[in-house]
Each structure stands twice: as C-alpha cells, then as structure tokens.
Amino acid sequence: MSVNVKRVIKLLGDDYRVIDAEGHILGRLCSVIAKSLLRGEKIVVVNSEKVVITGDKQMVFERYREKYERGSKEKGPYFPRHPEKIFKRTVRGMLPKNRRGREVLKNLKVFIGVPEELKNFGVEKVECALLEKVSKAEKYVTLGEVSEYLGYRIEKAEKVKA
C-alpha cells in the first residue's frame, strides 16, 4: 500500500509534531497522543510497527487474534491487521465517541517506518511512555510481530525502509 506522504503532510499544515514510536509502550503512548489531539495538536507517528505491547507473547497473540476473529466477515466488527491501523484504532478507542472524537482523529497520521520526507525532521520521544523508563517488564511483543501473526505481510520495500 503506497501512501502519498507529501499530500498527507500538506493536509496537516505546518504545525505538527513527529513522534517516533520505537520502544514505547502502546497503551501509554496512545493515551498521551489522545490527550494531545483533544488539545488541538496535529501529530505524525513514525515507526508504528516497533511499538511494544507488554505481556507474555502467547497471551498477547491470543488476545489480538480474538479481536480479529470477532464478528462476521459480512457485518463486522472489523479489526485491522496493519500495524499503523491497529495503532490508530487504539488511539481512537481513547477518544470520545462523538463528532469531536471523529474530527480530532483526522489530525493523527501514522506510518510504518520513517518516510523520506520526514527523515530530516526532528522526531520526539515521549518520556512517560518509554519501556525502559516506565516498566521493568521482560516479556513484550512488538506491534509488527502481532500484525505478522494476524496475517499481515510486511513488503520488501517496507522492510528496507525500517
């Protein structure tokens, strides 16, 4: 799936933050991003496949497989397999379920890897969501591994970018 990054960044305008998700805990990072979105900020997240989910590998895989297989193929609910879409759905779950929540979600853009247009842009780390700063958990899984377990195949071009 090819995304026109220039068009996406042009839609956001000039005032946006770029957050590198590598090494962050999924839930903690998403809650910080949800609060920032509600304050009116525009956010771009890169390296979404490298965000961490703490817990035993098999337990995490089973939990996400149950979410993916829930519902029917015709009627849903549909759970994504792509890591950037799982990340965005996690943020969506932390926003209000009304018009305002839908509007602020448009100010969030999530990418696998780091696009060429954002390589020289200063990326931020969220200190309160970093795995090594917050948790002493030794058991964790990356979102990319969960996506591959659900059936998503990272293309060769995407592996080269990362």
VOGU-3710 file (C-alpha; in Angstrom, 3 decimals, decimal comma):
1> msvnvkrvik> 0,000/0,000/0,000  1,567/3,244/-1,128  0,807/6,462/0,694  1,467/9,892/-0,736  3,330/11,335/2,242  3,698/14,795/0,712  -0,072/15,092/0,321  -0,702/13,852/3,863  1,753/16,347/5,367  0,338/19,145/3,225
11> llgddyrvid> -3,125/18,419/4,668  -1,757/18,782/8,213  -0,179/22,158/7,514  2,989/23,481/9,142  2,400/22,985/12,842  2,642/19,272/13,619  4,702/17,072/15,929  6,541/13,953/14,781  6,766/11,173/17,376  8,993/8,129/16,957
21> aeghilgrlc> 7,092/5,186/18,463  10,072/2,833/18,661  10,489/1,419/22,171  7,281/2,946/23,580  4,501/1,053/25,332  1,388/1,025/23,117  -1,278/1,991/25,652  0,745/4,680/27,392  1,819/6,324/24,138  -1,711/6,228/22,718
31> sviaksllrg> -3,169/7,872/25,820  -0,641/10,726/25,622  -1,405/11,166/21,923  -5,180/11,126/22,542  -4,861/13,907/25,128  -2,683/15,949/22,770  -5,182/15,528/19,941  -8,002/16,736/22,181  -5,920/19,841/22,967  -5,869/20,593/19,220
41> ekivvvnsek> -2,393/19,400/18,256  -1,567/17,674/14,978  0,592/14,567/15,325  2,524/12,305/12,952  3,711/8,943/14,329  6,553/7,043/12,624  7,884/3,505/13,248  4,475/2,285/14,412  5,493/-1,346/13,883  8,176/-1,031/16,580
51> vvitgdkqmv> 5,869/-0,022/19,433  5,814/-2,524/22,318  2,955/-4,439/23,936  3,929/-5,828/27,340  2,929/-9,304/28,411  3,576/-12,916/27,544  3,907/-13,448/23,792  1,247/-16,157/23,505  -1,198/-14,219/25,706  -0,846/-11,067/23,580
61> feryrekyer> -1,201/-13,052/20,350  -4,354/-14,785/21,590  -5,927/-11,502/22,749  -5,383/-9,860/19,359  -6,483/-12,990/17,456  -9,790/-12,952/19,383  -10,304/-9,293/18,450  -9,510/-10,040/14,810  -11,859/-13,046/14,557  -14,752/-11,390/16,431
71> gskekgpyfp> -17,905/-10,825/14,406  -18,667/-11,972/10,888  -16,952/-11,312/7,573  -20,042/-9,588/6,179  -21,207/-7,420/9,083  -18,093/-6,864/11,226  -16,807/-5,518/13,545  -13,595/-5,474/11,564  -10,225/-5,386/13,316  -7,196/-4,289/11,283
81> rhpekifkrt> -4,062/-6,338/10,598  -1,781/-3,466/9,552  0,362/-2,117/12,418  -0,379/1,537/11,628  -4,116/0,845/11,566  -4,007/-1,082/14,868  -2,162/1,875/16,395  -4,705/4,371/15,069  -7,594/2,216/16,279  -6,057/2,105/19,763
91> vrgmlpknrr> -5,926/5,909/19,832  -9,492/6,044/18,508  -10,671/3,930/21,440  -9,303/6,565/23,840  -11,149/9,459/22,209  -14,759/10,485/22,874  -17,386/8,620/20,873  -18,921/11,697/19,241  -18,324/14,243/16,486  -15,392/15,846/18,290
101> grevlknlkv> -13,605/12,493/18,594  -14,016/11,836/14,869  -12,751/15,312/13,986  -9,612/15,193/16,124  -8,703/11,723/14,819  -8,207/13,345/11,405  -5,221/15,207/12,912  -3,353/11,931/13,511  -1,252/10,332/10,770  0,579/7,046/11,400
111> figvpeelkn> 3,322/5,480/9,242  5,276/2,237/9,116  8,962/3,108/9,187  10,174/6,656/8,562  9,109/8,248/5,250  11,796/10,039/3,214  10,029/13,388/3,692  10,326/13,112/7,486  13,906/11,776/7,751  15,434/15,205/8,474
121> fgvekvecal> 12,541/16,347/10,672  13,199/16,387/14,408  11,422/13,436/15,999  10,327/13,347/19,637  10,270/10,618/22,237  7,587/10,575/24,938  9,496/10,000/28,178  6,489/8,837/30,212  5,774/6,025/27,719  9,259/4,576/27,091
131> lekvskaeky> 9,585/0,900/28,003  12,968/1,180/29,723  11,922/4,230/31,772  8,475/3,059/32,897  8,324/-0,719/33,023  10,579/-3,486/34,193  8,732/-5,992/32,030  10,964/-8,552/30,397  8,151/-10,057/28,356  6,933/-7,960/25,456
141> vtlgevseyl> 5,989/-8,178/21,789  6,259/-5,556/19,066  3,191/-4,493/17,112  4,881/-5,687/13,914  5,079/-9,221/15,310  1,393/-9,116/16,259  0,498/-7,929/12,751  2,500/-10,733/11,158  0,737/-13,215/13,453  -2,630/-11,880/12,252
151> gyriekaekv> -1,587/-12,417/8,627  -0,110/-9,075/7,559  2,984/-9,424/5,387  5,472/-6,596/5,505  6,528/-5,954/1,921  10,189/-5,955/0,965  10,138/-2,218/0,302  8,779/-1,554/3,796  11,453/-3,778/5,382  14,150/-1,800/3,559
161> ka> 12,732/1,477/4,906  12,768/0,271/8,509
//
